[in-house]
Amino acid sequence: MFLLLLFVLIPLFGGVLAFLLPRTYARSVAIIFSSLAFALGLLTLPLFRLGHEGFQFLYQKSWVSSLGISFKFGADGLSYPLILLTLFLGLIATLIPFPHMVDGNLDKKERAYWGMLLLLTGSIVGVFASLDLFVFYVFWEIVLVLMFFLIMLWGGENRRYAAMKFFIYTQAASLIMLIAIIALAL
C-alpha cells in the first residue's frame, strides 16, 4: 500500500510547485497541497487497525540493493498519530499569514517560504514513516537543512546566531547518528 508514500510525495510535489509558480500563487498551492495531504490522512483513519501488532500501510521499493537500502515505509501505533499530527500542523502553518516584513523590508522570498514549509512537512512525514535507517537519515538531514534556512531567513532578531547554533548542534548529533548507523550496518 502506497498511502504513506503519498503522505510524503504530496507535500514534496506541492513544495516544488510553490517554488516554480509566481509568488501570488505560492500560498494557495501550499494550502491546497497541505489540505490534500491532511484530508488523505483523515481518510486513512478507518483503515488503521488499533491493537494490531507490527507495521501497517507497508510500502517497499528497492533503492540501492547492493547495500540493502530500500524505501521502506510503515506506520505503527506511535508513528501513525505523529504522521497525522505533522500533516495537521503543516495545514495550520499554511493557514497562518506569511511574515511579510523582514528587517523592515518587504520580503520577496514568499515562494521559498511556502515551498520550504511544504518540503519540511513531507520530510518530517518521511522521518516518521521510514523503516530503513539510511532513508530515515536522508529525510532527517533534509529536515535539518530546511529548518536551518527557515530559521536563517524568517527567524527573529538573532536569527543568524540561532540558525548557526542550530546547525552546529544538529550536525554534530547527526554525525554521531551516522556513525551509529554505519556501525549497525557493519
N, C-alpha and C positions, 0 to 999 in steps of 0.2 A: 504494500500500500504506500503510495507516494504522498500522503497528506502532509507529513512533516516536511518533506522536500518543498511542497508548495508554500508552507509557512515561512520557509527561508527564501524561496525564489520570488514570491510576490513582492515583498518589501525591497529586495535587491533590484529587481527589474524596475520597480517604481522609483527607486533612488537614482538609477542610471537615467531614467526618463526625465526626472526632475532636473538633473544636471544638463540635459540636452535641450529641453524646451525653453522658450522665453521665460523671463523672470515672472511675468504676470500669471503664468500657468503653474508655476512650481508648487505653490501651496495647495492648489486644487488637486494636482497629481498626488501630492503627499497624503491629503485627506482621503482621496479615492482609494489609493492602494493600501493604506493602513486600515481603512474601513473594510475593504475586501478581505484582507488577511484576518482581521478580527472576526468578521462575520463567518468566514470559513472555520475559524477556531471554535466559534459557538456552535456551528452545525455539527462539529465532531463530538460535542458533549454526550449525546446519546450513544455514540459508538464506543466510548471509553468505558470499559468494564471495571468497576471498583472491586477491589479484593482479588483481582487477577494477578497471579504471580508472573513475574517476567515483564518483558517489554511488549508494548502494543504499537500499532501503526509502523511496523518494521519496514524499512527500505534499505536495500544494499545494492551497491553498484561498485564493481572493482575499479580502482584508480591506478595504483602502482602495484600490480600483482606480484612483482618480484620481491617487494618488501612487505607484502601482506597488508598494504594500505588500501582501504576501501571507504567509499562514502556509505557509512552505516548509520542510519538514524533510527531512533526508537524513543518511546516515552513510557515512563512508569508512573507510579503514584506520586512521586516527588517532582519529576521533570515536567509532567503534563500541566499541572497548575502553574508552574513557573513560565512555561511557554505561553499559556493563555494570559497570564498577567503581563508578560512582555508585550504581547500583541495589543492588549488593552491600554497599557501605558504608552505604547507607540501611537495609538489613535489619539489619546488625550494630549500627547505632546504636539501632534499636528494641529489640534484644535486651538492651541494657545497661540496668540498672535506672535509674529516674528519680531525679534528685538531689533527694531529699525535703527536705533541710534547706537553707534559705537564711536567712542571718543568725540562725541558731539557732531559727527558727520553721518549723513545718510549712508547706510551700508548697501553696497551694490552686489554683495555676495549672497543674495537671498536664495538663489538656486542651489548654491553649495550647501547652505544650511539645511534646506529641506531634503536635498539629496543625501547628505551625511546622516540626517536623522533616520531616514528610511533604511539606508545601508546599515546603520547601527542596530536598528530593530531586527533586521534579517540576520545579522551576525550574532546577536545575542540569542536568538532562537536557535541558530546553528550550534552555539556553545551548549545550550541545554539539551538539544536533541542528538548530538554526536555520541556515537558509541565506539568510535575509533579514536584512539588517543592522538594520533597525528592530525586528523581532521579537527578534533577539538582544539588542538594547539593553534592550527591555522586560523580558525574562527576567533579564538581568544586574542591572537595578535591583531587581527583586523579590528576587533572591538577596541583594543588599546590605542591603536593608531587613530581611529575615528574620534575617540574620546579626547585624545591629545589635541587634535585640530579643533574640535568643538570648544574645548576649554580655551585654547590659544586665541581663537578668533572671536568668540562671543562670551567669554568669561567676564568676571567682574573687574574691579580696579587692578588687582595684582595678578591678572590672568596669565601673563608671561611667566612669572615666577611660579604660579600654581601649576601651569602646564609642564614646565621643565621638571619640577619636583615630582609631579605625577609620572612623567615619562621615565625619570631615573629610577624611582622605586618600582614601578611596574615592570620595567625592562629587566631590572636586576632579579625580580621574582620570576619573571618569565624565563630567564636564562637558567635559573635553578630548576624550574619545571621542565625545561627542555632536556637538561642533563638527566633528570629523573626518568623522563620518558625514554631516552636513549638507553639508560641503564636497564629499564624494564624490558626493552626490546632485545637487548643483548642477553 
